Amino acid sequence: MSDQGLPITPESEDQTTPAEVSGDMVNLSQVSVEKISAEQVRVSSSSVEQITSDEVEVRQSFMSQVSSETCSVDSSMLLSSQTGALTAANSAVGFARSENLAMNDCASGALYAQSAGINDSTIGLLVAQQVQTTSVRTGVLLASKVEGNVDTYLDTPRALLVGLTAGVAMGLVVFTLNLITGKKRR
């Protein structure tokens, strides 16, 4: 189904929701769609499984997978995204991979970015080259440069120490088991 900027709503004359929508510009409101392919996508109060677009704007919606150059998410839930630039506010993001990431008052599982500006958010795993923040809580932080207040359980130096300690411990366990069982290497 092709849509040239006309909104798709449940009040449409055919009363059906399309499984796949494509076109130059797609505007969706209060519908559920499996797949969208368009240059520009605007989604409001809807559910979409997959979006492929140059520009995506989402408000109060659920997105399963987004692939785009730019993506703006407000008061929504996004499971997985791969974008050039992702901006999220008051949202939940499962996994995001982005060149430039901006988050404000969000919760996220795992984020990978070249540059991240994060404010008042909670993140499980954050991997970035640069992080600028006023306040972020994270389980694991792996970053080259961090500016701002970060409350983290495991940062880059601690992660290296945990990895080194785990490697030595496993080596000692294997060595000890080999001594106890008397196995010889051939």
C-alpha positions as a Markdown table, in Angstrom:
| # | Residue | x | y | z |
|---|---|---|---|---|
| 1 | Met | 0.0 | 0.0 | 0.0 |
| 2 | Ser | 1.5 | 3.4 | -0.9 |
| 3 | Asp | 0.9 | 6.5 | 1.1 |
| 4 | Gln | 2.0 | 9.9 | 0.0 |
| 5 | Gly | 1.6 | 11.8 | 3.3 |
| 6 | Leu | -2.0 | 10.9 | 3.9 |
| 7 | Pro | -2.6 | 9.8 | 7.5 |
| 8 | Ile | -3.7 | 6.2 | 8.2 |
| 9 | Thr | -6.1 | 6.0 | 11.0 |
| 10 | Pro | -8.7 | 3.4 | 12.1 |
| 11 | Glu | -11.4 | 5.8 | 10.9 |
| 12 | Ser | -10.3 | 5.2 | 7.2 |
| 13 | Glu | -13.1 | 4.1 | 4.9 |
| 14 | Asp | -11.9 | 0.5 | 4.6 |
| 15 | Gln | -11.6 | -0.1 | 8.4 |
| 16 | Thr | -8.6 | -2.4 | 7.9 |
| 17 | Thr | -5.0 | -1.9 | 9.0 |
| 18 | Pro | -2.4 | -2.6 | 6.3 |
| 19 | Ala | 0.3 | -5.1 | 7.0 |
| 20 | Glu | 2.9 | -3.2 | 5.0 |
| 21 | Val | 3.0 | 0.5 | 4.2 |
| 22 | Ser | 5.5 | 2.3 | 1.9 |
| 23 | Gly | 5.8 | 5.7 | 0.2 |
| 24 | Asp | 7.7 | 9.0 | 0.4 |
| 25 | Met | 6.1 | 10.2 | 3.6 |
| 26 | Val | 4.0 | 8.0 | 5.9 |
| 27 | Asn | 1.9 | 9.3 | 8.8 |
| 28 | Leu | 0.4 | 6.8 | 11.2 |
| 29 | Ser | -2.0 | 7.3 | 14.1 |
| 30 | Gln | -3.7 | 4.8 | 16.3 |
| 31 | Val | -2.9 | 1.7 | 14.1 |
| 32 | Ser | -0.9 | -1.5 | 14.2 |
| 33 | Val | 1.4 | -2.1 | 11.2 |
| 34 | Glu | 3.9 | -4.9 | 10.5 |
| 35 | Lys | 6.3 | -3.0 | 8.2 |
| 36 | Ile | 7.0 | 0.5 | 7.0 |
| 37 | Ser | 9.4 | 1.6 | 4.3 |
| 38 | Ala | 9.5 | 5.3 | 3.5 |
| 39 | Glu | 11.7 | 8.3 | 3.3 |
| 40 | Gln | 9.9 | 10.0 | 6.2 |
| 41 | Val | 7.8 | 8.3 | 8.9 |
| 42 | Arg | 5.7 | 9.9 | 11.6 |
| 43 | Val | 4.0 | 7.5 | 14.1 |
| 44 | Ser | 1.7 | 8.5 | 16.9 |
| 45 | Ser | -0.1 | 6.2 | 19.4 |
| 46 | Ser | 0.6 | 3.1 | 17.2 |
| 47 | Ser | 2.5 | -0.2 | 17.1 |
| 48 | Val | 5.0 | -1.0 | 14.4 |
| 49 | Glu | 7.1 | -4.1 | 14.0 |
| 50 | Gln | 9.7 | -2.8 | 11.5 |
| 51 | Ile | 10.6 | 0.6 | 10.2 |
| 52 | Thr | 13.1 | 1.3 | 7.4 |
| 53 | Ser | 13.4 | 5.0 | 6.7 |
| 54 | Asp | 15.7 | 8.1 | 6.4 |
| 55 | Glu | 13.8 | 10.0 | 9.1 |
| 56 | Val | 11.6 | 8.6 | 11.8 |
| 57 | Glu | 9.5 | 10.5 | 14.4 |
| 58 | Val | 7.7 | 8.5 | 17.1 |
| 59 | Arg | 5.3 | 9.7 | 19.8 |
| 60 | Gln | 3.5 | 7.5 | 22.4 |
| 61 | Ser | 4.1 | 4.3 | 20.4 |
| 62 | Phe | 5.7 | 0.9 | 20.4 |
| 63 | Met | 8.4 | 0.1 | 17.8 |
| 64 | Ser | 10.0 | -3.3 | 17.6 |
| 65 | Gln | 12.8 | -2.6 | 15.1 |
| 66 | Val | 13.9 | 0.7 | 13.5 |
| 67 | Ser | 16.6 | 1.3 | 10.9 |
| 68 | Ser | 17.1 | 4.9 | 9.9 |
| 69 | Glu | 19.4 | 7.9 | 9.5 |
| 70 | Thr | 17.7 | 9.9 | 12.2 |
| 71 | Cys | 15.2 | 8.8 | 14.7 |
| 72 | Ser | 13.3 | 10.8 | 17.3 |
| 73 | Val | 11.4 | 8.9 | 20.1 |
| 74 | Asp | 9.2 | 10.6 | 22.6 |
| 75 | Ser | 7.2 | 8.8 | 25.4 |
| 76 | Ser | 7.5 | 5.5 | 23.5 |
| 77 | Met | 9.1 | 2.1 | 23.7 |
| 78 | Leu | 11.7 | 1.0 | 21.2 |
| 79 | Leu | 13.1 | -2.6 | 21.3 |
| 80 | Ser | 15.9 | -2.4 | 18.8 |
| 81 | Ser | 17.3 | 0.4 | 16.6 |
| 82 | Gln | 20.2 | 1.0 | 14.3 |
| 83 | Thr | 20.5 | 4.7 | 13.4 |
| 84 | Gly | 22.9 | 7.5 | 12.5 |
| 85 | Ala | 21.4 | 9.8 | 15.1 |
| 86 | Leu | 18.9 | 8.7 | 17.8 |
| 87 | Thr | 17.1 | 11.2 | 20.1 |
| 88 | Ala | 15.0 | 9.8 | 22.9 |
| 89 | Ala | 13.0 | 11.5 | 25.7 |
| 90 | Asn | 10.8 | 9.9 | 28.4 |
| 91 | Ser | 11.1 | 6.5 | 26.6 |
| 92 | Ala | 12.3 | 2.9 | 27.1 |
| 93 | Val | 14.9 | 1.6 | 24.6 |
| 94 | Gly | 16.0 | -2.0 | 24.6 |
| 95 | Phe | 19.0 | -2.0 | 22.3 |
| 96 | Ala | 20.4 | 0.9 | 20.3 |
| 97 | Arg | 23.3 | 1.3 | 18.0 |
| 98 | Ser | 23.9 | 4.9 | 16.9 |
| 99 | Glu | 26.6 | 7.2 | 15.8 |
| 100 | Asn | 25.1 | 10.1 | 17.8 |
| 101 | Leu | 22.9 | 9.4 | 20.7 |
| 102 | Ala | 20.9 | 11.9 | 22.8 |
| 103 | Met | 18.7 | 10.6 | 25.7 |
| 104 | Asn | 16.8 | 12.5 | 28.4 |
| 105 | Asp | 14.9 | 10.7 | 31.2 |
| 106 | Cys | 15.0 | 7.3 | 29.6 |
| 107 | Ala | 15.6 | 3.7 | 30.5 |
| 108 | Ser | 17.7 | 1.4 | 28.3 |
| 109 | Gly | 19.1 | -2.1 | 28.2 |
| 110 | Ala | 22.2 | -1.7 | 26.0 |
| 111 | Leu | 23.5 | 1.2 | 24.0 |
| 112 | Tyr | 26.4 | 1.5 | 21.6 |
| 113 | Ala | 27.4 | 4.9 | 20.3 |
| 114 | Gln | 30.3 | 6.9 | 19.1 |
| 115 | Ser | 29.0 | 10.0 | 20.9 |
| 116 | Ala | 26.4 | 10.0 | 23.6 |
| 117 | Gly | 24.7 | 12.9 | 25.4 |
| 118 | Ile | 22.7 | 11.3 | 28.3 |
| 119 | Asn | 20.7 | 13.1 | 31.0 |
| 120 | Asp | 18.8 | 11.6 | 33.9 |
| 121 | Ser | 18.7 | 8.1 | 32.5 |
| 122 | Thr | 19.2 | 4.5 | 33.6 |
| 123 | Ile | 21.2 | 2.2 | 31.3 |
| 124 | Gly | 22.2 | -1.5 | 31.7 |
| 125 | Leu | 25.2 | -1.4 | 29.4 |
| 126 | Leu | 26.7 | 1.7 | 27.8 |
| 127 | Val | 29.6 | 1.4 | 25.3 |
| 128 | Ala | 30.7 | 4.7 | 23.7 |
| 129 | Gln | 33.7 | 6.7 | 22.6 |
| 130 | Gln | 32.5 | 9.9 | 24.2 |
| 131 | Val | 29.9 | 10.4 | 26.9 |
| 132 | Gln | 28.6 | 13.7 | 28.1 |
| 133 | Thr | 26.0 | 13.7 | 30.9 |
| 134 | Thr | 24.5 | 15.5 | 33.8 |
| 135 | Ser | 23.3 | 12.4 | 35.5 |
| 136 | Val | 23.3 | 8.7 | 34.4 |
| 137 | Arg | 23.0 | 5.4 | 36.2 |
| 138 | Thr | 24.6 | 2.5 | 34.5 |
| 139 | Gly | 25.4 | -1.1 | 35.3 |
| 140 | Val | 28.4 | -1.3 | 33.0 |
| 141 | Leu | 30.2 | 1.6 | 31.4 |
| 142 | Leu | 32.8 | 1.2 | 28.7 |
| 143 | Ala | 33.9 | 4.6 | 27.4 |
| 144 | Ser | 37.1 | 6.4 | 26.2 |
| 145 | Lys | 36.0 | 9.8 | 27.5 |
| 146 | Val | 33.4 | 10.6 | 30.1 |
| 147 | Glu | 32.3 | 14.1 | 31.1 |
| 148 | Gly | 29.7 | 14.5 | 33.9 |
| 149 | Asn | 28.2 | 12.6 | 36.8 |
| 150 | Val | 28.0 | 8.9 | 36.2 |
| 151 | Asp | 26.9 | 6.3 | 38.8 |
| 152 | Thr | 28.2 | 3.0 | 37.6 |
| 153 | Tyr | 28.7 | -0.5 | 39.0 |
| 154 | Leu | 31.4 | -1.5 | 36.5 |
| 155 | Asp | 33.4 | 1.0 | 34.5 |
| 156 | Thr | 36.2 | 0.4 | 32.0 |
| 157 | Pro | 39.1 | -0.1 | 34.6 |
| 158 | Arg | 37.0 | -2.3 | 36.8 |
| 159 | Ala | 35.8 | -4.3 | 33.8 |
| 160 | Leu | 39.5 | -5.0 | 32.8 |
| 161 | Leu | 40.3 | -6.0 | 36.4 |
| 162 | Val | 37.3 | -8.3 | 36.6 |
| 163 | Gly | 38.3 | -9.9 | 33.2 |
| 164 | Leu | 41.9 | -10.4 | 34.3 |
| 165 | Thr | 40.9 | -11.8 | 37.7 |
| 166 | Ala | 38.4 | -14.2 | 36.1 |
| 167 | Gly | 41.0 | -15.4 | 33.6 |
| 168 | Val | 43.6 | -16.0 | 36.3 |
| 169 | Ala | 41.0 | -17.8 | 38.4 |
| 170 | Met | 39.8 | -20.0 | 35.6 |
| 171 | Gly | 43.5 | -20.8 | 34.7 |
| 172 | Leu | 44.1 | -21.9 | 38.3 |
| 173 | Val | 41.0 | -24.0 | 38.4 |
| 174 | Val | 42.0 | -25.9 | 35.2 |
| 175 | Phe | 45.6 | -26.3 | 36.4 |
| 176 | Thr | 44.5 | -27.6 | 39.8 |
| 177 | Leu | 42.0 | -30.1 | 38.2 |
| 178 | Asn | 44.7 | -31.3 | 35.9 |
| 179 | Leu | 47.0 | -31.9 | 38.9 |
| 180 | Ile | 44.3 | -33.7 | 40.8 |
| 181 | Thr | 43.2 | -36.0 | 38.0 |
| 182 | Gly | 46.7 | -36.7 | 36.9 |
| 183 | Lys | 46.0 | -36.0 | 33.2 |
| 184 | Lys | 49.0 | -35.4 | 31.1 |
| 185 | Arg | 49.1 | -33.4 | 27.9 |
| 186 | Arg | 50.4 | -35.1 | 24.8 |
